[in-house]
Amino acid sequence: MKLQWNIFIAFFRVGILGYGGGPSSIPLVHKEVVDKYKWMSDEEFGDLLALGNTLPGPIATKLAGYIGYRVSGVLGMLNAVLATTLPTIFLMILLLSSLSSIKGYDWVQGMTAAVIPVVGVMLAVLTWQFIQKAGKGMGWLSTIIMLIAVFILLEILHLHPGILIGALLILAIIKKDGKKEEAPLSERDGDSS
């Protein structure tokens, strides 16, 4: 029961504080899942995020569904998805019902603008953590070259991120299979000597 409560609270916080859409929820999910409750490692979260971005649908609910399922099965999945989506649904109903009467207030107009710097810093910290992880895994020269190439593909050529991530995943699988096929040859060489 405590586990279900922790899942609910973790994803409720993500749902209620994730201003700015799915990408702004990612650092919050990371904070809850990796830092606070330690349900997965940084590396596992990075892999999950990469895979989640290749699939259709909002990233926050995909992360909630998978992590909830991984932590506590189907009940955990339902709990996490409801905790992520219900706060937003209730806030939308509440705000849209009362917006016509309060939309002229400055605090309403500036509410989202005030949150943007916080979300920006959280995304920057998470981005730096991912770059460090890539630097350790691929080497810093390869990471810098890849960052430049990805920037050109996404921001200048406007390639969809899902296509790029999918292509990189396929490339990684092909490369991994190639290494596996080479292994028996080296083993045979070792046997013959």
Backbone hydrogen bonds in HBPLUS format (Angstrom, degrees):
<---DONOR---> <-ACCEPTOR-->    atom                        ^
c    i                          cat <-CA-CA->   ^        H-A-AA   ^      H-
h    n   atom  resd res      DA  || num        DHA   H-A  angle D-A-AA Bond
n    s   type  num  typ     dist DA aas  dist angle  dist       angle   num
A0005-TRP N   A0001-MET O   3.01 MM   4  6.29 154.2  2.08 145.7 153.1     1
A0006-ASN N   A0002-LYS O   2.85 MM   4  6.12 155.5  1.91 148.4 155.2     2
A0007-ILE N   A0003-LEU O   2.89 MM   4  6.17 157.9  1.94 150.9 156.8     3
A0008-PHE N   A0004-GLN O   2.89 MM   4  6.09 162.2  1.92 147.2 152.4     4
A0009-ILE N   A0005-TRP O   2.87 MM   4  6.09 170.9  1.88 155.9 158.0     5
A0010-ALA N   A0006-ASN O   2.88 MM   4  5.93 164.1  1.91 148.0 153.2     6
A0011-PHE N   A0007-ILE O   3.09 MM   4  6.25 172.6  2.10 153.4 154.9     7
A0012-PHE N   A0008-PHE O   2.73 MM   4  5.74 138.3  1.90 145.7 159.0     8
A0013-ARG N   A0009-ILE O   2.97 MM   4  6.09 161.1  2.01 148.8 152.0     9
A0014-VAL N   A0010-ALA O   3.29 MM   4  6.60 150.3  2.39 135.0 143.1    10
A0015-GLY N   A0011-PHE O   2.91 MM   4  6.05 158.0  1.96 140.1 145.8    11
A0016-ILE N   A0012-PHE O   2.85 MM   4  6.03 155.5  1.91 152.8 159.2    12
A0017-LEU N   A0013-ARG O   2.94 MM   4  5.83 144.5  2.07 142.7 150.7    13
A0018-GLY N   A0014-VAL O   2.97 MM   4  5.46 123.9  2.29 140.2 148.2    14
A0019-TYR N   A0017-LEU O   2.84 MM   2  5.72 138.0  2.02 105.9  94.1    15
A0025-SER N   A0022-GLY O   2.84 MM   3  5.19 144.0  1.97 110.9 122.4    16
A0026-ILE N   A0023-PRO O   3.26 MM   3  5.40 142.5  2.41  99.3 109.0    17
A0028-LEU N   A0025-SER O   3.05 MM   3  5.17 117.4  2.46  99.4 115.4    18
A0029-VAL N   A0025-SER O   2.86 MM   4  6.16 158.9  1.91 161.3 167.7    19
A0030-HIS N   A0026-ILE O   2.92 MM   4  6.14 163.8  1.94 154.3 159.2    20
A0031-LYS N   A0027-PRO O   2.89 MM   4  6.05 155.0  1.95 141.3 148.0    21
A0032-GLU N   A0028-LEU O   3.05 MM   4  6.32 160.8  2.09 150.3 154.2    22
A0033-VAL N   A0029-VAL O   2.80 MM   4  5.84 173.1  1.81 161.2 163.3    23
A0034-VAL N   A0030-HIS O   2.88 MM   4  5.38 156.2  1.94 138.3 146.3    24
A0035-ASP N   A0030-HIS O   3.41 MM   5  6.91 155.2  2.48 148.4 155.4    25
A0036-LYS N   A0031-LYS O   2.88 MM   5  6.21 152.1  1.96 155.9 165.2    26
A0037-TYR N   A0032-GLU O   2.88 MM   5  6.04 171.5  1.89 160.5 162.9    27
A0039-TRP N   A0033-VAL O   2.77 MM   6  5.43 144.8  1.89 158.5 168.8    28
A0045-PHE N   A0041-SER O   2.93 MM   4  6.17 159.1  1.97 150.4 156.4    29
A0046-GLY N   A0042-ASP O   2.89 MM   4  6.14 157.4  1.94 149.6 155.8    30
A0047-ASP N   A0043-GLU O   2.97 MM   4  6.26 159.6  2.01 151.2 156.2    31
A0048-LEU N   A0044-GLU O   2.87 MM   4  6.08 159.5  1.92 148.6 154.8    32
A0049-LEU N   A0045-PHE O   2.83 MM   4  6.03 157.8  1.88 150.9 156.9    33
A0050-ALA N   A0046-GLY O   2.98 MM   4  6.19 158.9  2.03 147.2 152.5    34
A0051-LEU N   A0047-ASP O   2.97 MM   4  6.19 164.6  2.00 151.3 155.4    35
A0052-GLY N   A0048-LEU O   2.76 MM   4  5.85 160.1  1.80 148.8 155.6    36
A0053-ASN N   A0049-LEU O   3.03 MM   4  6.14 146.5  2.15 143.7 150.8    37
A0054-THR N   A0051-LEU O   3.03 MM   3  5.38 148.7  2.13 106.8 116.4    38
A0055-LEU N   A0052-GLY O   3.24 MM   3  5.47 153.2  2.32 103.7 111.5    39
A0062-LYS N   A0058-PRO O   3.23 MM   4  6.45 154.3  2.30 146.9 154.6    40
A0063-LEU N   A0059-ILE O   2.89 MM   4  6.05 166.0  1.91 154.7 157.9    41
A0064-ALA N   A0060-ALA O   2.96 MM   4  6.11 161.9  2.00 142.9 148.6    42
A0065-GLY N   A0061-THR O   2.85 MM   4  5.90 164.6  1.88 144.4 149.0    43
A0066-TYR N   A0062-LYS O   3.00 MM   4  6.16 170.4  2.01 152.1 154.7    44
A0067-ILE N   A0063-LEU O   2.88 MM   4  5.92 168.8  1.90 155.2 158.6    45
A0068-GLY N   A0064-ALA O   2.83 MM   4  5.74 160.2  1.87 146.7 153.4    46
A0069-TYR N   A0065-GLY O   3.01 MM   4  6.08 155.4  2.07 140.3 147.3    47
A0070-ARG N   A0066-TYR O   2.81 MM   4  6.05 158.6  1.85 152.3 158.8    48
A0071-VAL N   A0067-ILE O   2.89 MM   4  6.04 154.0  1.95 150.3 156.7    49
A0072-SER N   A0068-GLY O   2.90 MM   4  5.94 160.8  1.94 147.8 153.5    50
A0073-GLY N   A0069-TYR O   2.73 MM   4  4.14 133.6  1.95 135.0 126.7    51
A0076-GLY N   A0072-SER O   3.24 MM   4  4.51 153.1  2.32 116.6 115.3    52
A0077-MET N   A0073-GLY O   2.97 MM   4  6.30 151.0  2.06 148.3 157.2    53
A0078-LEU N   A0074-VAL O   2.93 MM   4  6.25 166.8  1.95 158.4 159.9    54
A0079-ASN N   A0075-LEU O   2.92 MM   4  6.02 162.2  1.95 148.4 154.2    55
A0080-ALA N   A0076-GLY O   2.89 MM   4  5.99 163.9  1.91 148.7 152.6    56
A0081-VAL N   A0077-MET O   2.98 MM   4  6.16 166.2  2.00 153.9 157.7    57
A0082-LEU N   A0078-LEU O   2.96 MM   4  6.05 165.4  1.98 150.6 155.0    58
A0083-ALA N   A0079-ASN O   2.92 MM   4  6.04 159.2  1.97 147.3 153.8    59
A0084-THR N   A0080-ALA O   2.99 MM   4  6.13 140.0  2.15 140.7 150.9    60
A0085-THR N   A0081-VAL O   3.00 MM   4  6.16 156.9  2.05 150.1 155.8    61
A0086-LEU N   A0082-LEU O   2.87 MM   4  5.56 166.0  1.89 150.4 155.1    62
A0089-ILE N   A0085-THR O   3.05 MM   4  6.31 159.8  2.09 156.3 162.8    63
A0090-PHE N   A0086-LEU O   2.92 MM   4  6.12 171.6  1.92 164.8 165.6    64
A0091-LEU N   A0087-PRO O   2.88 MM   4  6.03 158.8  1.92 147.4 154.1    65
A0092-MET N   A0088-THR O   2.85 MM   4  5.99 157.5  1.90 148.3 154.3    66
A0093-ILE N   A0089-ILE O   3.02 MM   4  6.29 162.9  2.05 150.9 155.1    67
A0094-LEU N   A0090-PHE O   2.87 MM   4  6.07 164.7  1.90 150.7 155.5    68
A0095-LEU N   A0091-LEU O   2.73 MM   4  5.81 171.7  1.73 155.0 157.9    69
A0096-LEU N   A0092-MET O   2.87 MM   4  5.78 164.4  1.89 147.2 152.5    70
A0097-SER N   A0093-ILE O   3.01 MM   4  5.91 142.0  2.15 135.3 145.4    71
A0098-SER N   A0094-LEU O   3.12 MM   4  6.29 145.9  2.24 141.8 150.2    72
A0099-LEU N   A0095-LEU O   2.60 MM   4  5.32 119.1  1.96 147.6 162.8    73
A0101-SER N   A0098-SER O   3.11 MM   3  5.65 138.4  2.29 110.5 121.0    74
A0102-ILE N   A0099-LEU O   3.12 MM   3  5.23 134.5  2.33 100.2 112.6    75
A0103-LYS N   A0099-LEU O   2.80 MM   4  5.28 134.0  2.01 161.5 160.1    76
A0105-TYR N   A0102-ILE O   3.05 MM   3  5.76 163.5  2.08 123.7 128.3    77
A0108-VAL N   A0105-TYR O   3.26 MM   3  5.53 134.4  2.48 101.1 112.2    78
A0109-GLN N   A0105-TYR O   3.31 MM   4  6.71 160.9  2.35 148.1 152.9    79
A0110-GLY N   A0106-ASP O   2.85 MM   4  6.06 151.1  1.94 155.5 164.1    80
A0111-MET N   A0108-VAL O   3.39 MM   3  5.21 154.6  2.46  96.2 103.4    81
A0114-ALA N   A0110-GLY O   2.95 MM   4  6.05 148.4  2.05 153.4 160.0    82
A0115-VAL N   A0112-THR O   3.15 MM   3  5.28 132.9  2.38  99.4 111.8    83
A0116-ILE N   A0112-THR O   3.23 MM   4  6.43 138.8  2.41 148.0 158.4    84
A0118-VAL N   A0115-VAL O   3.08 MM   3  5.51 120.1  2.46 110.3 124.5    85
A0119-VAL N   A0115-VAL O   3.12 MM   4  6.44 164.3  2.14 159.3 164.1    86
A0120-GLY N   A0116-ILE O   2.82 MM   4  6.02 158.2  1.87 154.7 161.7    87
A0121-VAL N   A0117-PRO O   2.99 MM   4  6.24 157.2  2.05 148.6 152.7    88
A0122-MET N   A0118-VAL O   3.04 MM   4  6.31 164.3  2.06 151.3 155.7    89
A0123-LEU N   A0119-VAL O   2.89 MM   4  6.12 159.5  1.94 153.5 158.9    90
A0124-ALA N   A0120-GLY O   2.91 MM   4  6.09 151.4  1.99 143.2 151.8    91
A0125-VAL N   A0121-VAL O   2.92 MM   4  6.17 159.2  1.97 154.1 158.5    92
A0126-LEU N   A0122-MET O   3.08 MM   4  6.29 164.7  2.11 146.9 151.1    93
A0127-THR N   A0123-LEU O   2.82 MM   4  5.96 154.6  1.88 145.9 153.8    94
A0128-TRP N   A0124-ALA O   2.92 MM   4  6.13 158.6  1.96 148.6 153.8    95
A0129-GLN N   A0125-VAL O   3.01 MM   4  6.31 152.0  2.09 146.4 154.1    96
A0130-PHE N   A0126-LEU O   3.01 MM   4  6.33 152.9  2.09 147.3 154.2    97
A0131-ILE N   A0127-THR O   2.91 MM   4  6.23 156.1  1.97 151.0 157.9    98
A0132-GLN N   A0128-TRP O   2.90 MM   4  6.13 160.1  1.94 149.4 154.5    99
A0133-LYS N   A0129-GLN O   2.99 MM   4  6.21 155.0  2.05 142.8 149.8   100
A0134-ALA N   A0130-PHE O   2.88 MM   4  6.16 156.5  1.94 148.6 155.0   101
A0135-GLY N   A0131-ILE O   2.82 MM   4  6.04 156.0  1.88 149.9 157.1   102
A0136-LYS N   A0132-GLN O   2.97 MM   4  6.24 151.7  2.05 148.5 155.0   103
A0137-GLY N   A0133-LYS O   2.99 MM   4  6.18 150.1  2.08 143.1 151.8   104
A0138-MET N   A0134-ALA O   2.76 MM   4  5.76 174.2  1.76 161.3 162.4   105
A0139-GLY N   A0135-GLY O   2.95 MM   4  4.72 135.0  2.16 118.5 128.8   106
A0143-THR N   A0139-GLY O   3.05 MM   4  6.21 154.4  2.12 146.0 154.1   107
A0144-ILE N   A0140-TRP O   2.92 MM   4  6.08 160.7  1.95 149.7 153.8   108
A0145-ILE N   A0141-LEU O   2.98 MM   4  6.23 166.1  2.00 153.4 157.4   109
A0146-MET N   A0142-SER O   2.88 MM   4  5.99 157.9  1.92 146.3 153.0   110
A0147-LEU N   A0143-THR O   2.83 MM   4  6.04 153.1  1.90 148.0 155.7   111
A0148-ILE N   A0144-ILE O   3.04 MM   4  6.30 161.3  2.07 150.7 154.7   112
A0149-ALA N   A0145-ILE O   2.94 MM   4  6.20 161.9  1.98 149.0 154.4   113
A0150-VAL N   A0146-MET O   2.78 MM   4  5.92 163.8  1.81 153.3 157.8   114
A0151-PHE N   A0147-LEU O   2.90 MM   4  6.03 156.4  1.95 144.6 151.6   115
A0152-ILE N   A0148-ILE O   2.99 MM   4  6.27 160.4  2.03 149.7 154.4   116
A0153-LEU N   A0149-ALA O   2.93 MM   4  6.19 164.3  1.96 151.2 155.7   117
A0154-LEU N   A0150-VAL O   2.85 MM   4  5.95 164.8  1.88 154.5 158.4   118
A0155-GLU N   A0151-PHE O   2.80 MM   4  5.54 157.1  1.85 146.3 153.8   119
A0156-ILE N   A0152-ILE O   3.08 MM   4  4.98 140.9  2.24 117.5 128.7   120
A0157-LEU N   A0152-ILE O   2.89 MM   5  6.26 157.7  1.94 165.5 172.0   121
A0159-LEU N   A0153-LEU O   2.83 MM   6  5.60 173.6  1.84 154.5 153.7   122
A0163-ILE N   A0160-HIS O   3.07 MM   3  5.49 126.8  2.36 108.9 121.4   123
A0164-LEU N   A0160-HIS O   3.26 MM   4  6.67 159.6  2.31 153.0 158.7   124
A0165-ILE N   A0161-PRO O   2.86 MM   4  6.08 169.5  1.88 158.5 161.1   125
A0166-GLY N   A0162-GLY O   2.91 MM   4  5.93 161.3  1.94 142.6 148.6   126
A0167-ALA N   A0163-ILE O   2.90 MM   4  6.05 159.4  1.94 146.4 152.1   127
A0168-LEU N   A0164-LEU O   2.93 MM   4  6.18 157.1  1.99 149.1 155.5   128
A0169-LEU N   A0165-ILE O   2.88 MM   4  6.13 154.1  1.95 150.4 157.7   129
A0170-ILE N   A0166-GLY O   2.98 MM   4  6.24 162.2  2.01 151.4 155.9   130
A0171-LEU N   A0167-ALA O   2.91 MM   4  6.10 158.8  1.96 146.4 152.8   131
A0172-ALA N   A0168-LEU O   2.85 MM   4  6.05 152.8  1.92 144.1 151.5   132
A0173-ILE N   A0169-LEU O   2.94 MM   4  6.23 154.8  2.00 148.9 155.4   133
A0174-ILE N   A0170-ILE O   2.92 MM   4  6.18 164.1  1.95 153.6 157.8   134
A0175-LYS N   A0171-LEU O   2.87 MM   4  6.02 162.7  1.90 148.7 154.1   135
A0176-LYS N   A0172-ALA O   2.85 MM   4  5.97 153.0  1.92 143.3 151.0   136
A0177-ASP N   A0173-ILE O   2.90 MM   4  6.12 161.1  1.93 151.4 156.0   137
A0178-GLY N   A0174-ILE O   2.96 MM   4  6.19 151.7  2.04 146.5 154.4   138
A0179-LYS N   A0175-LYS O   3.13 MM   4  6.45 148.1  2.24 142.2 149.7   139
A0180-LYS N   A0176-LYS O   3.08 MM   4  6.43 150.7  2.17 145.6 153.7   140
A0181-GLU N   A0177-ASP O   3.00 MM   4  6.30 151.7  2.08 148.3 155.4   141
A0182-GLU N   A0178-GLY O   3.18 MM   4  6.41 140.0  2.35 138.3 148.4   142
A0183-ALA N   A0179-LYS O   3.20 MM   4  6.42 135.4  2.41 141.4 152.2   143
A0183-ALA N   A0180-LYS O   3.25 MM   3  5.26 133.4  2.48  95.0 106.9   144
A0185-LEU N   A0182-GLU O   3.16 MM   3  5.56 124.9  2.48 107.6 120.6   145
A0186-SER N   A0182-GLU O   3.41 MM   4  6.85 156.8  2.47 152.1 157.9   146
A0187-GLU N   A0183-ALA O   2.95 MM   4  6.27 152.6  2.03 152.0 160.9   147
A0188-ARG N   A0184-PRO O   2.77 MM   4  6.04 151.8  1.85 147.8 155.5   148
A0189-ASP N   A0185-LEU O   2.89 MM   4  6.21 152.6  1.97 146.0 153.9   149
A0190-GLY N   A0186-SER O   2.96 MM   4  6.22 148.3  2.06 139.2 147.7   150
A0191-ASP N   A0187-GLU O   2.87 MM   4  6.23 143.7  2.00 143.9 154.3   151
A0192-SER N   A0188-ARG O   2.99 MM   4  6.22 155.0  2.05 152.2 157.2   152
